Amino acid sequence: MPQTTPCAFTWKLPPATLWDAVFREEIHTEIVDFFIHKKDSVNSPSTPWEAFKAVLRATCIVKQSGVLRAIRRSLTRQEQEIRTLDTQYFTSKDAGTLVNIHDKLMEFQEEALRETRYLYRNAQAQCYGEGDRPGKILAGLLRPPWALGYIAQLYDSDSNLVFSSPEILNAMSTFYAQLYTATPVLGRKELTNYFVTIQLIWLDSAHHAYLDVPITTEEIIHVISDLPGYRAPGLDGLTTAFYKEYAPLLAPHLLAMSQESLQTGSFLSLLWEAVIITLLEPDNPTDSCDLHRPLFFINIDT
């Protein structure tokens, strides 16, 4: 079941970043370099994978914030070089200088086009994310009080009324931890006897053998390719577009984690993480956990 540590959304991979060819290539290199140096450093595949996601988030944040600045610095530098060459040609009338000016102008045009594409894609992503902003603002003003999502107080698991945000978050997380944690009532022997007495459809030997075949990287890549594009990311902020873009690079490491989970008989701890958003049921008080409907956002790799 999802971990119950309260945590809000901190970062999400912006869609526009993967539209930039230079950025995609830099992330490709980052993935390859990381796993070359880190994959054999520890025994458990989950440790380098979690470290990789942390490094990737930091890299994306730094690179995304610096892309536009880097482009504009490059444009400024190229413009200065063109002016210098133009001054040299004005005094020397050298044909080689004229060729250099032409080459620099072509480079400047390509960089300016890259800036235009970057700004356009960012505008597209912002428009897609915000949609009809005036309409959303008006809809927010017209929402009834129960739909605003503000919880001033809440009863915890001990029936104590809490008021501070950390206490309210802890009360919510404890409630859902207890709600979704299954406690086995019957043992293995009782369950076996039960399944023997009921009529079940049994697989033939061919299908049984097929299910026993180890998972392959090709199957993981196929699953990633079938992920819906609108799937919201979990706590790590990595979207389906990211996994689809780099599926061949990521599949071997996801396979290693899957094999470890099969060997241990349980999912790795990092695969239990989720972000939980609660929606209050209409016309109900806000101080009871069971009157809030939860929405779970799990990581794509889960």
C-alpha positions as a Markdown table, in Angstrom:
| # | Residue | x | y | z |
|---|---|---|---|---|
| 1 | Met | 0.0 | 0.0 | 0.0 |
| 2 | Pro | 1.2 | 3.6 | -0.6 |
| 3 | Gln | 3.6 | 5.1 | 2.0 |
| 4 | Thr | 1.9 | 7.4 | 4.4 |
| 5 | Thr | 4.5 | 10.1 | 4.7 |
| 6 | Pro | 2.7 | 13.4 | 4.0 |
| 7 | Cys | 4.2 | 15.1 | 1.0 |
| 8 | Ala | 2.8 | 17.6 | -1.6 |
| 9 | Phe | 3.7 | 17.8 | -5.3 |
| 10 | Thr | 7.1 | 19.4 | -5.6 |
| 11 | Trp | 8.0 | 19.1 | -9.3 |
| 12 | Lys | 6.7 | 17.7 | -12.6 |
| 13 | Leu | 8.7 | 17.3 | -15.8 |
| 14 | Pro | 7.4 | 20.1 | -18.1 |
| 15 | Pro | 6.2 | 18.7 | -21.4 |
| 16 | Ala | 8.1 | 21.4 | -23.4 |
| 17 | Thr | 11.5 | 20.1 | -22.2 |
| 18 | Leu | 11.2 | 16.8 | -24.2 |
| 19 | Trp | 10.3 | 18.8 | -27.4 |
| 20 | Asp | 13.8 | 20.3 | -27.5 |
| 21 | Ala | 16.2 | 18.0 | -29.4 |
| 22 | Val | 19.3 | 19.3 | -27.7 |
| 23 | Phe | 17.7 | 18.7 | -24.2 |
| 24 | Arg | 16.6 | 15.2 | -25.2 |
| 25 | Glu | 20.1 | 14.3 | -26.2 |
| 26 | Glu | 21.6 | 15.7 | -23.0 |
| 27 | Ile | 19.2 | 13.7 | -20.9 |
| 28 | His | 20.0 | 10.6 | -23.0 |
| 29 | Thr | 23.7 | 11.1 | -22.2 |
| 30 | Glu | 22.9 | 11.7 | -18.5 |
| 31 | Ile | 21.0 | 8.3 | -18.3 |
| 32 | Val | 23.8 | 6.4 | -20.0 |
| 33 | Asp | 26.6 | 7.9 | -18.0 |
| 34 | Phe | 24.7 | 7.4 | -14.7 |
| 35 | Phe | 24.1 | 3.7 | -15.1 |
| 36 | Ile | 27.5 | 3.0 | -16.4 |
| 37 | His | 29.0 | 4.3 | -13.2 |
| 38 | Lys | 26.3 | 3.4 | -10.7 |
| 39 | Lys | 24.6 | 0.2 | -11.7 |
| 40 | Asp | 27.3 | -2.1 | -10.1 |
| 41 | Ser | 28.0 | 0.0 | -7.0 |
| 42 | Val | 25.3 | -1.6 | -4.8 |
| 43 | Asn | 23.6 | -5.0 | -4.6 |
| 44 | Ser | 20.0 | -3.9 | -4.9 |
| 45 | Pro | 18.8 | -2.5 | -8.2 |
| 46 | Ser | 16.3 | -0.2 | -6.5 |
| 47 | Thr | 19.0 | 1.9 | -4.8 |
| 48 | Pro | 20.6 | 3.3 | -8.1 |
| 49 | Trp | 17.2 | 3.6 | -9.7 |
| 50 | Glu | 16.0 | 5.9 | -6.9 |
| 51 | Ala | 19.3 | 7.8 | -6.9 |
| 52 | Phe | 18.9 | 8.1 | -10.7 |
| 53 | Lys | 15.5 | 9.7 | -10.5 |
| 54 | Ala | 16.8 | 12.2 | -7.9 |
| 55 | Val | 19.7 | 13.1 | -10.1 |
| 56 | Leu | 17.5 | 13.3 | -13.2 |
| 57 | Arg | 15.0 | 15.7 | -11.4 |
| 58 | Ala | 17.9 | 18.0 | -10.4 |
| 59 | Thr | 19.4 | 17.9 | -13.9 |
| 60 | Cys | 16.1 | 18.7 | -15.6 |
| 61 | Ile | 15.4 | 21.6 | -13.3 |
| 62 | Val | 18.9 | 23.1 | -13.8 |
| 63 | Lys | 18.9 | 22.5 | -17.6 |
| 64 | Gln | 15.4 | 23.7 | -18.1 |
| 65 | Ser | 16.0 | 26.9 | -16.2 |
| 66 | Gly | 19.2 | 27.5 | -18.2 |
| 67 | Val | 18.1 | 26.6 | -21.7 |
| 68 | Leu | 16.7 | 30.0 | -22.6 |
| 69 | Arg | 19.5 | 31.9 | -20.9 |
| 70 | Ala | 22.1 | 29.8 | -22.8 |
| 71 | Ile | 20.3 | 30.4 | -26.1 |
| 72 | Arg | 20.2 | 34.1 | -25.6 |
| 73 | Arg | 23.9 | 34.3 | -24.5 |
| 74 | Ser | 24.8 | 32.4 | -27.6 |
| 75 | Leu | 22.8 | 34.8 | -29.8 |
| 76 | Thr | 24.5 | 37.8 | -28.1 |
| 77 | Arg | 27.9 | 36.3 | -28.6 |
| 78 | Gln | 27.2 | 35.5 | -32.3 |
| 79 | Glu | 25.9 | 39.0 | -32.9 |
| 80 | Gln | 29.1 | 40.5 | -31.5 |
| 81 | Glu | 31.2 | 38.1 | -33.7 |
| 82 | Ile | 29.2 | 39.1 | -36.8 |
| 83 | Arg | 29.7 | 42.8 | -36.0 |
| 84 | Thr | 33.4 | 42.3 | -35.6 |
| 85 | Leu | 33.7 | 40.4 | -38.9 |
| 86 | Asp | 31.6 | 43.1 | -40.6 |
| 87 | Thr | 34.0 | 45.8 | -39.4 |
| 88 | Gln | 37.0 | 43.7 | -40.7 |
| 89 | Tyr | 35.4 | 43.3 | -44.1 |
| 90 | Phe | 34.6 | 47.0 | -44.3 |
| 91 | Thr | 38.3 | 47.8 | -44.0 |
| 92 | Ser | 39.9 | 44.8 | -45.8 |
| 93 | Lys | 37.2 | 43.7 | -48.4 |
| 94 | Asp | 38.6 | 40.2 | -48.0 |
| 95 | Ala | 36.5 | 37.4 | -49.6 |
| 96 | Gly | 37.3 | 35.0 | -46.8 |
| 97 | Thr | 35.9 | 37.4 | -44.2 |
| 98 | Leu | 32.7 | 37.6 | -46.3 |
| 99 | Val | 32.4 | 33.8 | -46.3 |
| 100 | Asn | 32.8 | 33.8 | -42.5 |
| 101 | Ile | 30.1 | 36.5 | -42.1 |
| 102 | His | 27.8 | 34.3 | -44.2 |
| 103 | Asp | 28.5 | 31.2 | -42.0 |
| 104 | Lys | 28.0 | 33.2 | -38.8 |
| 105 | Leu | 24.7 | 34.6 | -40.1 |
| 106 | Met | 23.5 | 31.0 | -40.8 |
| 107 | Glu | 24.4 | 30.0 | -37.3 |
| 108 | Phe | 22.7 | 33.0 | -35.8 |
| 109 | Gln | 19.6 | 32.2 | -37.8 |
| 110 | Glu | 19.5 | 28.6 | -36.6 |
| 111 | Glu | 20.0 | 29.7 | -33.0 |
| 112 | Ala | 17.2 | 32.3 | -33.3 |
| 113 | Leu | 14.9 | 29.7 | -34.8 |
| 114 | Arg | 15.7 | 27.4 | -31.8 |
| 115 | Glu | 14.8 | 30.3 | -29.4 |
| 116 | Thr | 11.5 | 30.8 | -31.3 |
| 117 | Arg | 10.7 | 27.1 | -31.1 |
| 118 | Tyr | 11.5 | 26.9 | -27.4 |
| 119 | Leu | 9.3 | 29.9 | -26.6 |
| 120 | Tyr | 6.5 | 28.6 | -28.8 |
| 121 | Arg | 6.6 | 25.2 | -27.2 |
| 122 | Asn | 6.6 | 26.7 | -23.7 |
| 123 | Ala | 3.6 | 28.7 | -24.6 |
| 124 | Gln | 1.9 | 25.6 | -25.9 |
| 125 | Ala | 2.6 | 23.7 | -22.7 |
| 126 | Gln | 1.4 | 26.6 | -20.5 |
| 127 | Cys | -1.8 | 26.9 | -22.6 |
| 128 | Tyr | -2.3 | 23.2 | -22.3 |
| 129 | Gly | -1.7 | 23.2 | -18.6 |
| 130 | Glu | -3.8 | 26.2 | -17.8 |
| 131 | Gly | -6.5 | 25.9 | -20.5 |
| 132 | Asp | -9.2 | 28.5 | -20.2 |
| 133 | Arg | -7.7 | 30.5 | -17.4 |
| 134 | Pro | -10.4 | 33.2 | -17.0 |
| 135 | Gly | -13.0 | 30.4 | -17.1 |
| 136 | Lys | -11.2 | 28.4 | -14.4 |
| 137 | Ile | -10.9 | 31.5 | -12.2 |
| 138 | Leu | -14.7 | 32.2 | -12.6 |
| 139 | Ala | -15.5 | 28.5 | -11.9 |
| 140 | Gly | -13.3 | 28.7 | -8.7 |
| 141 | Leu | -15.2 | 31.7 | -7.5 |
| 142 | Leu | -18.5 | 30.0 | -8.1 |
| 143 | Arg | -17.6 | 26.8 | -6.3 |
| 144 | Pro | -19.6 | 26.0 | -3.2 |
| 145 | Pro | -17.7 | 26.2 | 0.1 |
| 146 | Trp | -17.5 | 22.4 | 0.5 |
| 147 | Ala | -15.6 | 22.1 | -2.8 |
| 148 | Leu | -12.8 | 24.5 | -1.8 |
| 149 | Gly | -10.9 | 21.7 | -0.2 |
| 150 | Tyr | -9.9 | 23.6 | 2.9 |
| 151 | Ile | -9.8 | 21.5 | 6.1 |
| 152 | Ala | -9.7 | 23.6 | 9.3 |
| 153 | Gln | -9.9 | 20.7 | 11.7 |
| 154 | Leu | -10.0 | 16.9 | 11.6 |
| 155 | Tyr | -10.5 | 14.0 | 14.0 |
| 156 | Asp | -7.4 | 11.7 | 14.1 |
| 157 | Ser | -7.4 | 7.9 | 14.7 |
| 158 | Asp | -7.7 | 8.4 | 18.5 |
| 159 | Ser | -10.8 | 10.7 | 18.0 |
| 160 | Asn | -8.8 | 13.8 | 19.0 |
| 161 | Leu | -9.6 | 17.0 | 17.1 |
| 162 | Val | -6.4 | 18.4 | 15.5 |
| 163 | Phe | -6.0 | 21.8 | 13.9 |
| 164 | Ser | -2.4 | 22.2 | 12.5 |
| 165 | Ser | -1.6 | 21.2 | 8.9 |
| 166 | Pro | 1.1 | 18.6 | 9.9 |
| 167 | Glu | -1.4 | 16.9 | 12.4 |
| 168 | Ile | -4.2 | 16.9 | 9.8 |
| 169 | Leu | -1.8 | 15.4 | 7.2 |
| 170 | Asn | -0.7 | 12.7 | 9.6 |
| 171 | Ala | -4.3 | 12.0 | 10.6 |
| 172 | Met | -5.2 | 11.5 | 6.9 |
| 173 | Ser | -2.2 | 9.3 | 6.1 |
| 174 | Thr | -2.8 | 7.1 | 9.2 |
| 175 | Phe | -6.5 | 6.7 | 8.3 |
| 176 | Tyr | -5.7 | 5.5 | 4.7 |
| 177 | Ala | -2.8 | 3.3 | 5.9 |
| 178 | Gln | -5.2 | 1.4 | 8.2 |
| 179 | Leu | -7.9 | 1.4 | 5.6 |
| 180 | Tyr | -5.9 | -0.1 | 2.8 |
| 181 | Thr | -3.7 | -2.5 | 4.8 |
| 182 | Ala | -5.1 | -6.0 | 4.5 |
| 183 | Thr | -4.7 | -8.3 | 7.4 |
| 184 | Pro | -4.9 | -12.0 | 6.4 |
| 185 | Val | -7.7 | -13.8 | 8.2 |
| 186 | Leu | -7.0 | -17.3 | 6.8 |
| 187 | Gly | -3.7 | -19.1 | 6.6 |
| 188 | Arg | -2.2 | -20.7 | 3.5 |
| 189 | Lys | -3.7 | -24.1 | 4.3 |
| 190 | Glu | -7.2 | -22.8 | 4.7 |
| 191 | Leu | -6.9 | -20.8 | 1.5 |
| 192 | Thr | -5.6 | -23.8 | -0.4 |
| 193 | Asn | -8.5 | -25.9 | 0.8 |
| 194 | Tyr | -11.0 | -23.2 | -0.2 |
| 195 | Phe | -9.7 | -22.9 | -3.7 |
| 196 | Val | -9.8 | -26.7 | -4.1 |
| 197 | Thr | -13.5 | -26.8 | -3.3 |
| 198 | Ile | -14.6 | -24.1 | -5.8 |
| 199 | Gln | -14.8 | -24.4 | -9.6 |
| 200 | Leu | -12.0 | -22.5 | -11.3 |
| 201 | Ile | -10.9 | -22.4 | -14.9 |
| 202 | Trp | -7.4 | -24.1 | -15.0 |
| 203 | Leu | -4.8 | -23.0 | -17.5 |
| 204 | Asp | -3.4 | -25.7 | -19.9 |
| 205 | Ser | 0.2 | -26.6 | -19.7 |
| 206 | Ala | 1.2 | -24.3 | -22.7 |
| 207 | His | -0.3 | -21.2 | -21.0 |
| 208 | His | 1.1 | -22.2 | -17.7 |
| 209 | Ala | 4.6 | -22.6 | -19.2 |
| 210 | Tyr | 4.2 | -19.2 | -20.9 |
| 211 | Leu | 3.4 | -17.5 | -17.6 |
| 212 | Asp | 6.5 | -19.0 | -16.0 |
| 213 | Val | 8.8 | -17.5 | -18.7 |
| 214 | Pro | 10.8 | -14.6 | -17.1 |
| 215 | Ile | 9.8 | -11.1 | -18.0 |
| 216 | Thr | 11.9 | -9.6 | -20.8 |
| 217 | Thr | 12.9 | -6.0 | -21.6 |
| 218 | Glu | 10.9 | -6.2 | -24.8 |
| 219 | Glu | 7.7 | -6.8 | -22.7 |
| 220 | Ile | 8.5 | -3.8 | -20.5 |
| 221 | Ile | 9.1 | -1.6 | -23.6 |
| 222 | His | 5.8 | -2.8 | -25.0 |
| 223 | Val | 4.0 | -1.9 | -21.7 |
| 224 | Ile | 5.6 | 1.5 | -21.6 |
| 225 | Ser | 4.5 | 2.2 | -25.2 |
| 226 | Asp | 0.9 | 1.4 | -24.3 |
| 227 | Leu | 0.8 | 3.8 | -21.3 |
| 228 | Pro | -1.8 | 6.5 | -21.7 |
| 229 | Gly | -0.4 | 9.9 | -22.5 |
| 230 | Tyr | -2.7 | 11.7 | -20.0 |
| 231 | Arg | -1.4 | 9.7 | -17.1 |
| 232 | Ala | -0.6 | 12.1 | -14.2 |
| 233 | Pro | 2.9 | 11.5 | -12.6 |
| 234 | Gly | 3.4 | 10.5 | -9.0 |
| 235 | Leu | 5.8 | 11.8 | -6.4 |
| 236 | Asp | 8.8 | 11.7 | -8.7 |
| 237 | Gly | 7.2 | 14.0 | -11.2 |
| 238 | Leu | 8.3 | 11.9 | -14.2 |
| 239 | Thr | 5.6 | 11.7 | -16.9 |
| 240 | Thr | 4.7 | 8.9 | -19.4 |
| 241 | Ala | 6.3 | 11.0 | -22.1 |
| 242 | Phe | 9.6 | 10.7 | -20.4 |
| 243 | Tyr | 9.4 | 6.9 | -20.1 |
| 244 | Lys | 8.2 | 6.5 | -23.7 |
| 245 | Glu | 11.1 | 8.7 | -24.9 |
| 246 | Tyr | 13.8 | 6.7 | -23.1 |
| 247 | Ala | 12.1 | 3.3 | -22.9 |
| 248 | Pro | 15.0 | 1.3 | -24.4 |
| 249 | Leu | 17.4 | 2.8 | -21.9 |
| 250 | Leu | 15.2 | 2.4 | -18.9 |
| 251 | Ala | 13.8 | -1.0 | -19.6 |
| 252 | Pro | 16.8 | -3.0 | -18.4 |
| 253 | His | 16.9 | -1.3 | -15.0 |
| 254 | Leu | 13.1 | -1.6 | -14.6 |
| 255 | Leu | 13.5 | -5.3 | -15.4 |
| 256 | Ala | 16.2 | -5.7 | -12.7 |
| 257 | Met | 13.8 | -4.2 | -10.2 |
| 258 | Ser | 11.0 | -6.5 | -11.3 |
| 259 | Gln | 13.2 | -9.5 | -10.9 |
| 260 | Glu | 14.2 | -8.4 | -7.4 |
| 261 | Ser | 10.5 | -8.0 | -6.5 |
| 262 | Leu | 9.7 | -11.5 | -7.8 |
| 263 | Gln | 12.7 | -13.0 | -5.8 |
| 264 | Thr | 11.8 | -11.3 | -2.6 |
| 265 | Gly | 8.0 | -11.9 | -3.0 |
| 266 | Ser | 7.1 | -8.3 | -2.4 |
| 267 | Phe | 7.4 | -5.0 | -4.2 |
| 268 | Leu | 10.3 | -2.7 | -3.4 |
| 269 | Ser | 9.6 | 0.1 | -0.9 |
| 270 | Leu | 10.0 | 2.8 | -3.5 |
| 271 | Leu | 7.2 | 1.3 | -5.6 |
| 272 | Trp | 4.8 | 1.8 | -2.7 |
| 273 | Glu | 5.0 | 5.6 | -2.8 |
| 274 | Ala | 2.0 | 7.6 | -3.9 |
| 275 | Val | 0.6 | 11.1 | -3.6 |
| 276 | Ile | -2.9 | 11.1 | -2.2 |
| 277 | Ile | -5.4 | 14.0 | -2.9 |
| 278 | Thr | -8.6 | 14.0 | -1.0 |
| 279 | Leu | -12.0 | 15.3 | -2.3 |
| 280 | Leu | -14.7 | 16.1 | 0.1 |
| 281 | Glu | -18.1 | 14.6 | -0.5 |
| 282 | Pro | -20.8 | 17.3 | -1.0 |
| 283 | Asp | -22.8 | 18.5 | 1.9 |
| 284 | Asn | -20.7 | 16.7 | 4.5 |
| 285 | Pro | -18.6 | 18.1 | 7.4 |
| 286 | Thr | -14.8 | 18.4 | 6.8 |
| 287 | Asp | -13.6 | 17.0 | 10.1 |
| 288 | Ser | -14.0 | 13.3 | 9.3 |
| 289 | Cys | -11.5 | 11.4 | 7.3 |
| 290 | Asp | -14.0 | 8.8 | 5.9 |
| 291 | Leu | -16.0 | 11.6 | 4.2 |
| 292 | His | -13.1 | 12.5 | 1.9 |
| 293 | Arg | -12.7 | 10.5 | -1.4 |
| 294 | Pro | -9.0 | 9.8 | -2.1 |
| 295 | Leu | -7.3 | 10.1 | -5.5 |
| 296 | Phe | -4.0 | 8.2 | -5.7 |
| 297 | Phe | -1.1 | 9.3 | -8.0 |
| 298 | Ile | 1.5 | 6.6 | -8.2 |
| 299 | Asn | 4.8 | 6.8 | -10.0 |
| 300 | Ile | 4.8 | 5.6 | -13.6 |
| 301 | Asp | 7.5 | 3.0 | -12.9 |
| 302 | Thr | 5.1 | 1.3 | -10.4 |
